[in-house]
Amino acid sequence: MTDSAPAPDQTPAPTAAGMAVPEGSANAPASATGTPPPTGASRRGGRGRRNSSGPAGGTPAPQAEGPAKAARAPRPIPPTLEKLAELYPQLFGAVFLPLKRGIFQDLQAAHPDLFEREALKLALGIHTRSTRYLQSVAEGKPRHDLQGQPVEAMAPEHIHQALLEVHRRRQGRSAEDLQPKLVARIVRAIQASGLTREEYAERMHSRDEAANAVLAEALAALAALQAREEALLRAYEASGKTVAEFADMYGMDPRTAERSLHNARQRAAAPAPDAAA
């Protein structure tokens, strides 16, 4: 992407490293007009967004004795982000949606006197580096404009990098090995991308050897799945049965059988890479 303005979508998709989230800016403008949310509440929802002063009564929570570290206080939400959640709850509220390229300029044009440029830039950077935002990208949701309308498909590269980053953050908080789940999600992302395994591998290969190893594992898993689907199609075509009868023979759900047969037929009908070149 070559846009020059500092909108969040004009930055490369997050990689598995170097994702430090900037702190709130002291220069961020206070919320403009409108009724502020109740004390300690946030229009953005999510975990860790309550007032960090303690229980509802306002009494600070007692500190644990001994060498154990106290729980880290939630990072305060910049007023600019709170204002964005008030103005555009469908994008910045309790549910996050991927933002269109050029959203920074759109916000400046829509509110020329409301947002200070650097505060808006900082707020969008914090927002688009949040785990909830990256999760929406990893799910392959399209980019949306200020009206909440989908306007552009998410690039496979951005989906892939978001999958890696969300996994990195979750694995850091979990004793469970989450890599099998990551591999399965990458397999689904490859299938949804419309790219061949070879095309996907070429576009997603990076200098991160750990990420490349996960990519290779996902590509191998997809190759095995596709081989099974192709064998299933050959058996089905030789059976003379309906899909329902064939599925019953193999103890399969008819919908799963139909989907697998459809996938195998699509690949068989697609031109070979050399022929398409």
Backbone hydrogen bonds, N-H to C=O, Kabsch-Sander energy under -0.5 kcal/mol:
donor,donor_aa,acceptor,acceptor_aa,energy
7,A,5,A,-0.6
10,Q,7,A,-1.8
11,T,8,P,-1.3
28,A,25,S,-1.0
41,A,38,P,-2.6
45,G,42,S,-0.9
49,R,46,G,-0.7
54,G,51,N,-0.7
58,G,55,P,-2.3
81,L,78,P,-0.7
82,E,78,P,-1.8
83,K,79,P,-2.4
84,L,80,T,-2.1
85,A,81,L,-2.2
86,E,82,E,-1.7
87,L,83,K,-2.5
88,Y,84,L,-3.0
91,L,88,Y,-1.9
92,F,88,Y,-2.9
93,G,89,P,-1.3
93,G,95,V,-0.5
95,V,89,P,-0.5
97,L,91,L,-1.1
100,K,144,H,-2.5
103,I,100,K,-1.3
106,D,102,G,-2.0
107,L,103,I,-2.5
108,Q,104,F,-2.1
109,A,105,Q,-2.4
110,A,106,D,-2.4
111,H,107,L,-2.1
114,L,111,H,-1.1
115,F,111,H,-1.2
120,L,116,E,-2.6
121,K,117,R,-2.5
122,L,118,E,-2.5
123,A,119,A,-2.5
124,L,120,L,-2.5
125,G,121,K,-1.9
126,I,122,L,-2.4
127,H,123,A,-2.5
128,T,124,L,-2.7
129,R,125,G,-0.9
130,S,127,H,-1.3
134,L,130,S,-2.4
135,Q,131,T,-2.4
136,S,132,R,-1.5
137,V,133,Y,-1.7
138,A,134,L,-3.0
139,E,135,Q,-1.7
140,G,137,V,-2.1
141,K,136,S,-1.5
143,R,152,E,-3.3
144,H,98,P,-2.1
145,D,149,Q,-2.1
148,G,145,D,-2.1
151,V,143,R,-3.0
152,E,143,R,-1.2
158,H,155,A,-0.5
159,I,155,A,-1.9
160,H,156,P,-2.6
161,Q,157,E,-2.4
162,A,158,H,-2.2
163,L,159,I,-2.3
164,L,160,H,-2.0
165,E,161,Q,-2.3
166,V,162,A,-2.8
167,H,163,L,-2.1
168,R,164,L,-2.4
169,R,165,E,-2.2
170,R,166,V,-2.4
171,Q,167,H,-3.2
172,G,168,R,-1.5
173,R,170,R,-1.3
174,S,171,Q,-1.0
178,L,176,E,-0.9
182,L,178,L,-1.8
183,V,179,Q,-2.9
184,A,180,P,-2.1
185,R,181,K,-2.1
186,I,182,L,-2.4
187,V,183,V,-2.3
188,R,184,A,-1.9
189,A,185,R,-2.1
190,I,186,I,-2.6
191,Q,187,V,-2.2
192,A,188,R,-2.2
193,S,189,A,-1.3
194,G,190,I,-0.7
194,G,191,Q,-0.6
195,L,190,I,-0.6
200,Y,196,T,-2.7
201,A,197,R,-2.6
202,E,198,E,-2.1
203,R,199,E,-2.1
204,M,200,Y,-2.1
205,H,201,A,-1.3
209,E,207,R,-0.9
212,N,208,D,-2.3
213,A,209,E,-2.1
214,V,210,A,-1.8
215,L,211,A,-2.3
216,A,212,N,-2.5
217,E,213,A,-2.0
218,A,214,V,-2.3
219,L,215,L,-2.6
220,A,216,A,-2.2
221,A,217,E,-2.2
222,L,218,A,-2.4
223,A,219,L,-2.3
224,A,220,A,-2.1
225,L,221,A,-2.1
226,Q,222,L,-2.8
227,A,223,A,-2.1
228,R,224,A,-1.9
229,E,225,L,-2.2
230,E,226,Q,-2.3
231,A,227,A,-2.1
232,L,228,R,-2.3
233,L,229,E,-2.1
234,R,230,E,-2.0
235,A,231,A,-2.2
236,Y,232,L,-2.6
237,E,233,L,-2.6
238,A,234,R,-1.5
239,S,235,A,-0.8
239,S,236,Y,-0.9
240,G,236,Y,-0.9
241,K,236,Y,-0.5
246,F,242,T,-2.9
247,A,243,V,-2.9
248,D,244,A,-2.1
249,M,245,E,-1.9
250,Y,246,F,-1.5
251,G,247,A,-0.5
251,G,248,D,-0.7
252,M,247,A,-3.1
257,A,253,D,-2.5
258,E,254,P,-2.6
259,R,255,R,-2.2
260,S,256,T,-2.4
261,L,257,A,-2.5
262,H,258,E,-2.4
263,N,259,R,-2.4
264,A,260,S,-2.2
265,R,261,L,-2.4
266,Q,262,H,-2.4
267,R,263,N,-2.1
268,A,264,A,-2.1
269,A,265,R,-2.1
270,A,266,Q,-1.3
276,A,272,A,-2.1
277,A,273,P,-1.2
